[in-house]
Amino acid sequence: MLFQKNTRLSFIDTSQVANRTVANIDWSALSYTLRQQKAGDSLQLPYSDHLRASKDTAADRLPWFYQGRYVGSEARQLARKMLKVTSDQYLEYYKSHDAQQKPISTTKITKSIKKGKFTFLYAKTNMAKLPDKKVRSTGNYRYRLTIRDNGTKTDPASQQKYSSFSVGRVANKFFVPEGRA
């Protein structure tokens, strides 16, 4: 069995394979550890009573973040750091744009809360290489990482829209390309 009980999966849709209904799962949305068990972008599981809907968390609504705006050469874009929240509730920090590489830091998110423009991610262990803050000395919510949504802006030079997010302090900015205006 690939997954432990209560592993959260990103569901794409259902399809028929050999007269059986299967659930198509987005493999790229899972944590690095689970992705290493199988190659490819999607996975088909028998659709049964063992699959059930789970509540949406604040972390589920976060996009993949890239440090630095999406401008310049392709080599420069691929060298940007990336922050990703997976469907099975892990926060992964990559030294480059390539999510197939092993992340620099991986932390299990124990709780996520959204308050206005802020999303708070809590973990039991320190989020290495990230500006998290220790808020308790015991329990599952010891460390907190704050992500602030700075809104959508347009780059005057390229007319490309992007969303800006601050991770930890205001000076530590990550961006998400939104497409052309």
N, C-alpha and C positions, 0 to 999 in steps of 0.2 A: 504494500500500500504506500502510495506516494505521500499522502497527507495524514496528519494526525487529526483526531476528532476536533471539531470546531475551528478548523482552518478556514479563514475567509478567502473566498475566490472571487475573481472578477468574471461575471457571467456575460457572455456575448449573446447567444441565442440557442435554440434547439434545432436539431435536424434529424432526419431519418437515415439510419445506416443499417442495411440488412433487416428491414422491418422492425428495428428497435429505435426508440427515441433516445438520443444522446444530447448532453449539454456541452456546448462549446465554451471552453474556458480560455480567457486571455492569459497566456503563459508569461508574457512580458511584464504583467502587472504584479507578479509574485516576487518574493525576495530572492536575492542572489543564490542562497543555499538551495532553495527549491528548484530554481531555474537550471542549476547544474545537473539535476537528475534526468533531464530530458532536453533534447534539442528541438528547435522549432518555435513558432509564435503562438500556437494554440494547442489545446488538449481536448480530447473528447472523452467524457465520462458518461456511463450509463445514467440516464435521468431516472431517479427513483425517489423514494421517500427520505433517503439519506441526505439529499440536498434540500436545504431550506433557506429562506430569505433571512438576512440579518439586518439589524438596524444600521442606518447610515450614520457614520461618525464625522466629526469635523475634519479629521485627517483625510477622509475619503474625497473631500471636495478640493483638496490641495493639488495643484498641477506639479509636474516635474519642473524644478527650478534650475536655471543656468546662471552662473556668475558672469556678469558683463553682458552688454547688449549684443544682439545678433547682427553685428556689422563686421566688415573686414573679410579677409581671405578664408577659405574653407579650413585651412590648417589652423588658423587662429580660432575659428569657431569650435573646432573639435578639441582644442586644448582647454576650453572653459570648464570650470568645476561644475558638478551637477549634484543636486539634492533631490532625492526621490522618496516619496512615501508609498509603500507597497500595499496591495490589497490585503495581505496577511499581517498588516500593521507593524511593519519595520520601517525605520528611517535609515536610508542608505546615503552615504556621502562619497562621491566619486571624484577622483583627481582629474578626470577628463569627461568629455561628452559621451563617451562610449560606455553604455550600461552593461556590455558583455564582459567588461573587465571586473576584477574583484574590487569591491568598494573599500575605501580607506577605513571607513567606520560604519558599523551596523549596530543599531540599537532597537530593541523591542519597545514599541509605544504601549504604555499601559492605560493611558487615558488621553483624550483630546477634547478641548473645549473651544468654542467659538464665541467671542464677545465683541460685537461690532467689527472693527477692522482687524482685530487681533485673533489669532489662533494659537492656543497654548497646547503644546505637546509635552506630556509627562512620561517619564521613564524611571525604571528602578536603578539603572546604571548610567554612569556619565556618558554623554554623547561626545566621544572623542573627536577632536578637531572642530567642534562646533561651540558657539558661545552660549552654552546652556548655563543655568543658575541652579545651585543646590538650594532647595526650599525646605527639605526635611531630612532628618538623619536616619529615619527608619520608614518602612512601608514600601508600597509600590510606586509612590509618587514623589520620589526623592529629588529628581532633576526636572527642570522645566525649560523648554525652548520656546521662545516667543517669535511668532512670524506675523509681521504686519503687512497688510495689503495697502500699498501706496496708491493704487488706482491705475487706470490705463492712460498712457501718454502716446504721443506721436513724435517720432524722430524727425526733426525739420529737414535734415539732409536727404534721407532715403524715403520719407513719408511712410515708414513702416510703423504700425502700431505695436505696442508692447505693454505688458503689465509689469509693474515694479513691486517687489516684495523686499522687506527688510527682515533679515534673520538675526535675532539677537539684538545688536545695536543698529542704529540708523545707518552707520557707515558701512555695514556689511550688506550690500545689496545684491539681490538675485533678480533675474528677469525671466519672463515667459513671452516668446513671440506670439502675437495675435493674428498676423497676416497683414496683407496690404490694405491701405485705405482706399 
